[in-house]
Amino acid sequence: MPGRQYYWYDTPDGEDLLLKTSFACKIGFAASTPAVATDLSLNPQKHLRTYLYRAGRYVVPAMGSAAMFALTSQLLIRHVPQIKPEYSYMIGGAAAGTVVGAATRSSVVGGVLGFYFGIIAWIAHDLHVKDAYNPKVFGSFPRRTVLNDDDILGADYRKAPLMSLPPPIARPAISPSSLDAWMI
């Protein structure tokens, strides 16, 4: 049986840089896969080399920006302890955005993505600290409260017994003879 997979919050911030960087690169690879699949399906190539080149145009910047985020944020947390971790995550997100900007050769894209990635990283870390995220998956969706049947059906179900509710409206069945005209 294989061992349990490593997750971002398995170790405290600032520790296990290699594991956190490899985990972030896996996320970057997974995030770039739909773009690669779309580009390769819309632009057929003649040689394997050109397929790999076009795939690398998406995979390398995504994995590079994920690695830049992990290394920058975790090294800042480790070596500059007087900075709050939220700010370290924000600086790491800004560095990740500038990597994408460098890959696209656009300072505007790098600046805008640096700003947005920084804000997203700050919010994600802040939500994790407030326990709004599931700690097993970095970037998972906030927990949902599970509703039981009474909450879903509402007050009408609780006030009246089930037999007093009107029957569901059914569409009348179409006779087979009316379908004969459409068959060829």
N, C-alpha and C positions, 0 to 999 in steps of 0.2 A: 504494500500500500504506500503510495507516495506521501511525502511529508506535506504538512500544511503550507500553503502559499504565503509568502510574506506580504503584509499590507503596510501602508504608509505609517499608520499610528501604532504599529506593534512595538516600536521603540520610541523613546522620548526624542524631542527635537534636538538636533545637533549631534546625534549619534548614528552610527551605521550609514555613513555617507554613500558607500558603494551600493548597499542594498536599496537605499532610497532612490539613488540615481537610476539603478536598473529598473526599479518599479516605475519610476516616472517615464523612462524610455519605453517601457511596455505600453503605458497609457498613450504616449505619443504615437507609437506605431499603430495601435488600435484606432486612434482618432484619425489617422491619415488613410486608413484602409478604404473607407468609402470614396474619398476623393481619387485615390489611385484606381479603384475599380471603375468609377465613372469615366475618368479620363481614358483609360485603356480600352473601355468598351466603345467609346465614341470616336476614338482615333486609332484605328487598326494599323499595326506596323508590319513591316516585312521581316525584320530580324529580331532575334531575342535581345541583342544589344540595345536596340532602340526602346524595346519594352522596359528593360531595366533602367535605362536612362530616364524615361518618362516617369517611372515609379519612384526613382530616387529624387526627382524634383519635389515630390510631396513628402516622402518618408524621412529624408535626411533633415529638412528644416523642422519637421514636427518632433522628431526625436531629439534634435539638437536644442530646440527651445525647452523641451521637457527636462533635459539634462541640465541646461543652464538654470532653470527655475530651481531644481533640486539642489544643485551645488551652491548657488548664490544664497538661497534662503537658509540652508543648513549651515554653511560656513559662517554666515553672519550671526546666526544664533549661537554657534559654538565659540567664535572668537571675539564677538562684541556683545557681551552679555548685558550691557546697560541699555541696549535697544530692545524695545518690546518685540515679541515674536510676530505680532501682526505687521509691524513695519518691515521686519525681515522678509516676511512672505510677500509684502507689497513690492519691495525692491526686487525680489526674485521674479515676481510676475512681470515687472517692468523689463527686467533683463531678458526674459523669455520672449516678450513682444519685440524687442529690438533684434533678436536673432531672426525672427520671421521677416522683419523689415530688411535686414541685411540679405536674406535669401532672395527676396523679391527685388532687391536693389532699389528700394524706395524709402527715403527718410520719413515721408509722410505716413506710410503704412507702419513703419517701425515705431514712430512716435505715438500714433493712435492706438496700435495694438499694445504697446508698452503701457500706456495709461489704462486701457481696459483690462489687460491681464493683471496689472497690479491691483486694481480695484476688486476684480473677481477673486484673486488670491487672498486679499485681506478679508473679504466677506466669507470665503470658504473657511478660513482659519478661525474667524470670529464665531461662525456658526458651530464649528466643531468644539470650540472651547465652551460654548453655551450648551453643548450636548444636544444640538438640533440635528446632527448628522449621525449616521451609523458609523462607529469607529472602525469597522472592518474594511470599509471601502473608501478610499480617498475620493471625495467628490460625489458621494452617493446622494440620492434624493432625500429630503427631510422625511422623517418618519410620519406615517399616516395613522390616524386612529381608525380602527376597524369598527364599522357600524354593525350592529346586530339587526335582525329582521324588523324589530319594532321601530328602530330609528329610520330604517329605509322606507317602510310602509307608511309611517306617519301616524297621526292621531286617529284617522278614520278607522283604522284596523282595531285600535284598542277600544273605541267607543261602542261599536256595534259588533254583534257576533258575525261570523263569516257567512252564515246562511242568509242574513238580511241584506247583504250587498247585492247590487244588481249583477246579473250574469254578464260575462264579457261579450262584446259585440263581435259577431263572426261575420265574415263576408260570405255571401251566398255562393254555393258551389256552382261552377259552370258545367252545364251538361255536356257530355261528350259529343252530342250531335252538333252543338254550335262550334266545336273545334274542327269538325270535318271540312268545313269550307276553307280553312287555312292550310290544310295538309295537301301536299301536291303528290 
